[in-house]
Amino acid sequence: SKLQCSSASGCISMKASLRLQGALCLLILEIFLVLTIWCCRPSMLSPGEKCPVCEALRSETQPWKIHRRLREHFGSGWDASRGKLQATLELADLQPNRALKLPNGLDVILEIGSNSRATVDEGLLQRAEHTFVVTFEPILDKWATLLSRNSHPDQRTQLGFHNERGLALPFAVSASDSQLVDLKISGDIDGCASLLDAVSSYYSARCTNTSGILEQRRVPAMSLETLLRHFLPRRDIALAKIDAQGYDVDALLSAGPLISRIKAVQLEVVRDREGRKCTPQYAGGRSAKCERVVAALRSVGFEPWGTNCTVVRYAEAYGCEAQMTFVRRDDFNETLVRAFCTSERPHSCGPGSWSLHLPGTPWRSNLPEVNRRKG
């Protein structure tokens, strides 16, 4: 535990060498700090992005891990680690203020967890001409399927557009902003992939296999607050369609203080049935049970539109699930939302969503007697 010298000259030589090494370390440290300040100035970071150097120093203790983290950020655009080949891609064009480059004057629709079936670009977008959809789909081949719909041989298309009025991004929506999150696929049906662990399987083991995760993928995550604050500034969301497999409410609430800019939302609710029959399939996050979903959304200004947890028709997953539309009363586009929530049967709003027959009750935008009815 001692530094020893065999002679006076040897000791002087060692001390000089140590001084030189110390000076070099200080110089390297100063250069590192200068580069950190330069790389992490606001103009160099994307909205919501954290300083990669600071994050690496904060989360890692071993030098080789810090080096790997910095290489991943400042590297050549691809990396091979964790048993995966990874790449950095350009996804969408931005305006000078870093907002997404979208057409002006159109109502914006959000689609979260689209997969490649029953999507907005092939449904509502065809009937509502003054709309534009921003779709989030983190499963790579499903995102590629969306992009292929606007791809034609030898013809250039706008970066990221899967429709003339649609942009598709390969992100999960999560409060874990600007991070990689684990997307868990626990069965052959990847439409059941979730950020949450599967804990029951009232639909099919091919959907949620509780014996273990079939595949886990690291995908980029973005919060709705980041999307609204930086990439869609001064743009309200006329309608959000969310199918995040147990994470619907959490995805919506990731909008934080900007949630008032979302005017209507459709998401999935689970029947409030006792026992194991309709036990939510995913653990963690806010419960998908209908009454708890209604309470959570009511706390941020939404109400079920012409339906409630008692009368709604649970027509999915063997009678355990239903789609339900929520709106901000007197502050939403009734024509657009009605065109969407009545486009499929059972409807996710109004009389077409009811499993109980309520004769003589007309359709209108506000149905307080239905929202209060308990059977």
N, C-alpha and C positions, 0 to 999 in steps of 0.2 A: 504493500500500500504506500510505498515511498518512492520518490523520484531520486535515483542515486547516480553519481558520476564516479568514474574511475580515476579522473585526473582533473586539475583545474582548467586546462585548456579544453578538455572534453566537455566540461560543465558549461563553459562560456559558449562553445559552439552549439550545444544543445539549447541553451537559453536563446541564442540568436535565431535558431531555427524555429523555436516556439513563438518568438515575437513575429517572425515573418509569417508563420501559419496563422497567427491571430489576426495580423493585418489583412491577410487575404480573406479570412472568414468575415471580417467586418466589411470589406469591400463587396464581397458577394452578397452579404446581408443588405447593404445599402442599395445595390443594384436590384435585388429582389423586391425591396420595399418600393423603389421607384416604379418598377414594372407593375407591382400590385396597384399602386395609386393610379397609374396610367390606364391599366386594363379595367379597373373597377370604377372609373369615373362614370357618372350617369349617362353620358352620351354613348358610352361603349356597351352598356348593358341593355338588354331588351326589357320591356315592361314586365315587372314581376320577377326578373331574373336576379339571383343572388350572386355576390362576388365569388367566383370559383376558387380563388386563392384563399380567401377568408374561410369559406366553407370547408375546404380541404384541411386547413390548419385546425379548424375547430373540431372536426369530426374524426380525423385520423391522427395517430400518434407515431406510427412507424414511417420512416422516410420513404421507403419504396411504395407504400400505399399513397402517400401524398403525391409522389411522382406519377403514379398511375392515374390518380384523379385529375391532375393538371394535364397529363398527356391526353386523357379522354376529352378534356374541354378544348385544349389548344392544339390538338393533334392534326393528323393529315386527313381527317374526315371519315375514317373507319377504324374499327378496333375489333380484336378477337379476344374475348374474355368471358368468364362464367359459362363456358361451353357454347357461346353464341357468336355469330358474326354480326357486328353492329355497324351502322352507318349514320352519318349526318346528312340530312336532305333538306332542300328548300321546299317549303310546302305551300306558300301563298305569297302573293305580292302585297306590299305595304305602301301606304301613302307616306309623305315626308314626316308626318307626325306619328308614324308607326301604327296607325289604324289600318285595319283590313281594307283593301281596295274593293269596295262593293258599290253597286249602282245606287244612286240617290233616289229618294222618293218612293221606295218600296217598303212594305211591312216586313220586318225581320222575324223569321221563325227559327227556333232552335230545336234541333233533334239530337237527343243524347242517347247513345246506345242503339244505333239504327239497325245493326247487322246488315243484311242485304235483302230483306223481305218486308213487304208492307211499309215501304219507306215514303217519306214526304215528297221526294222528287217525282215519284211515280203515282202519287195520289193527289194530295191537296194542291200541289204546285201546278198541276194541270188544269185545275178548276179555278184557282185564284191567281189571276194574271199579275196583280200588283204585289207580289210577295217574293221574298228571297229567303232561302233556307241555308243555315250554317249547321252542318251535320258533324257530330263527333262519333267516330267508330274506331276503337283501338285495335281490333283484330285485323292483322295485316291483310289477309286475303279478302276479307269483307270490304275493307277500305279500298283495296285495288278493284274489287268488283264494282263499287260505286263509281270510281274514276273511269272505269272502262265504258260506262254508259255515255260518256261525252268524248270518247276517243274514236278517231276515224283515221284510216291509213293516210299517211303523208299530209295530215292536216293539223296545224298547230292549234292548241286550245289554251285558254288562260290557266295559269298554274293553279292547281288544286280544285278547279271547277269540275264537278261531276254532272252539272246541268248548266244551261245558259243562265239560270237564276239560282245556282246552288254551289256551295263550297264545302268540300269534305276534308276533315282534319283527323289524323290518326291519334287522337288524344283520348284519355279517360278524363272525365270531369270529377274533380275531387278537391277537398279542402287542402290536401297535400300539394300545394301549388309549386310549380316549377321543379318537381321531383320525378324520379322514376318510381312507379308503384307496381305492386304485384297483382296481375290479372290472373285469377285462378279459374282454370277450366277443369271441372270435375266430372265431365261426362262427354260422350260423343257429340252431344248437341251444344255447339259453342255459343248458341244464343242464350245459354244459361250461365255464361262466364260472368264472374263477379269479382269486385274488389274484396268481398267478404267471404268467409269460410262457409261451406255448405254444412248444415247441421240436420236437415231432414229432407225427405224426398217424397212429398205427397203427389208429385206429378209423374216422374220417371227417374230411375237410376241412371238413365242415359243423359239426364239433365243435371241432376245433383246427386253425385255418387258419394255418399257419406263415408265410404271406406277409405277414401283418400283422394288427393288431387291428381288428376290425370296429367296435367301440364300446367306449368306456371310461367308466365311471360312478364318481363319487365317492360312497362309501357310508360310514355310520358304523360304527366297529369297537368291539368290547368283548372283553376277555379273559375266559377262564373264571375266572381268579382274582378279577377284579372281580365277576363274576356270583355266585360262591360266597361271597365275603367280605361283600359289601354287599347284594346283592339276594336271595340264598338262604342267609342265615346259618343255621347249625345244621341244614341240610338236606343229607343225602347224595343222591347221584345213583345210582339203582339201575341205570340203563343209559343210555349215550350212543350215539346213532347219528350217525355223521359221514360226510358225503360232500362234501368241500371241494375236490375236483379237484386232487389233488397236495399239498394243504395239510393233509391229515387229521391227521398226526402233530403238526405245528406247532400246529394248533388245539387238540388235546388237551393238549399240553405248556404251552399258555398258562395252564393252571390253576396252574402254579408249585408252591409248597409245599402247596397244598390239593388236589393231584391224588389223594391217598389217599381223598378223599371220593367219588371216582368209582369204582364197584364193578365195572362191566363196560362194554365198549365194542365196537361193531362199526364197522369201517372197511374201506376198499378197499386191496387189495394188488396189486402188479403182478408177474407171473411173472418168476422169476430166469432168464430165457433170454438167452443170449449173442447178440450181434449186434443188428441194427436192428429186428428184428421186434417186440419188446416194450420198446423204449426208452421210458422214462417221458415222458409227453406234456408235462410242465411242468418248467421250470427253477427253480432256487432252492429254498429250504426243504429239509427232510429227504427223502431219497430214498424213493419209494413202493415200491421193490423189496422183495419179501416178507421176505427174510432180514434186511434192514436195519430194516424195520418191527418185526419180532419182537424184534430186539435192542434197539431204542429203547424198546419197551413193556416188555420184560423189565426194563430198567434202572429203571423206575418201578413195578414190582410186578405187572405183568400177564403172563399166560400164554395162548397159544392154547387154546381149550377143545375138546379132543378132535380136534384136527387139527394139521397143520403145513404148511410150504411145499411139501413134496414130494407129499403125498397130496391136498391140497385141489384141488377141481375148478375150474379156471379157465374158467368158462362165459360170461364177459362179454368184450366188445370183441375178438371173434375169437380167443378163447383166451388173452388177455393179462391179464385182470383177474378177481379173485374178491373176494367179501365174506368177512371173517374176524372171528370173535368172540373177544375176549380177556376174561379174568375175573381177579379176585383170588381165588385158591384159598381155600376155606373162609371167604370173606367176601363173598358175593354171594347174591342171591335166585335160586336155581337154577330154581325153577318159572317165574318171570317171564322170565328170560333164555332158558330153553329154549323157552317159548311164542313168543318173538320170533325166535330164530335158526333155528327149524325151520318157520317159517310160510311160507317160500318155497323153491322148489327151483332150484338146489341149496341145501341148508342152508349156513349160515355157521359151523356148529359140528357136531361129532360125525360119526357114520358117514354121514349124509346129505350131508356136504360132500366126501366122499372120491371121488376119481377112480380110486383103486386098490381092488380087491376084497380085503378083509381078513376072511376067513371066521372065524366063531366068536368075534369080538371084541364083547362086549356093550357097550351104551351105559351109561355111568355118569358121574358128575360129574367124576372124575379118570381120565384115560387116559394114564398115563405112558408105556406101551409104544407108544402111537400117537404121542405127542409126541416120542419118541426115534427113531421109525422113519424110515428114509431111503429107502424104496422097497420 
